[in-house]
């Protein structure tokens, strides 16, 4: 005697899989990428020149206006333009967590190929400044994470901030050049 198995559980499986996928997409889009320190994979090689936009991000409920010195940012982060053909520009500061949705919004707002977002946070008890950053490749919609740096010591906060920005700039230049595509020159 043959038994007939019901196909009802198999009909519900694709629906459950779709719900799990949509939930994961929603959570994936809402994570603050600044603290993640994780880069995307499958990044295509970069062909320079690329245009660069530098955007400062303030964390949730924090606005450090005493660091918003444009000259300090021009000396450090705007000079890391990989090709030095297209001058880098400063963008409007943003507040809140950096998510995939906020990065897509920044890519629509600015026409540059590469967007560098950085955040500074001060710990007055330890007399330290933490610098975090990430690079967003607008056309590929990919994120390259930068190592965060912690500057501390007995020097002034402005000197520690300048040292941290220089460290962040070196790290960003290193990460960008690691994805650079070298064109071969013809022998003719």
HELIX and SHEET records of a PDB file:
HELIX    1   1 UNK A    8  UNK A   29  1                                  22    
HELIX    2   2 UNK A   65  UNK A   67  5                                   3    
HELIX    3   3 UNK A   70  UNK A   76  1                                   7    
HELIX    4   4 UNK A   77  UNK A   80  5                                   4    
HELIX    5   5 UNK A  100  UNK A  109  1                                  10    
HELIX    6   6 UNK A  157  UNK A  178  1                                  22    
SHEET    1   A 3 UNK A  89  UNK A  90  0                                        
SHEET    2   A 3 UNK A  52  UNK A  58  1                                        
SHEET    3   A 3 UNK A  94  UNK A  95  1                                        
SHEET    1   B 5 UNK A  89  UNK A  90  0                                        
SHEET    2   B 5 UNK A  52  UNK A  58  1                                        
SHEET    3   B 5 UNK A 114  UNK A 123  1                                        
SHEET    4   B 5 UNK A 128  UNK A 137 -1                                        
SHEET    5   B 5 UNK A 142  UNK A 145 -1                                        
SHEET    1   C 5 UNK A  89  UNK A  90  0                                        
SHEET    2   C 5 UNK A  52  UNK A  58  1                                        
SHEET    3   C 5 UNK A 114  UNK A 123  1                                        
SHEET    4   C 5 UNK A 128  UNK A 137 -1                                        
SHEET    5   C 5 UNK A 149  UNK A 152 -1                                        
END                                                                             
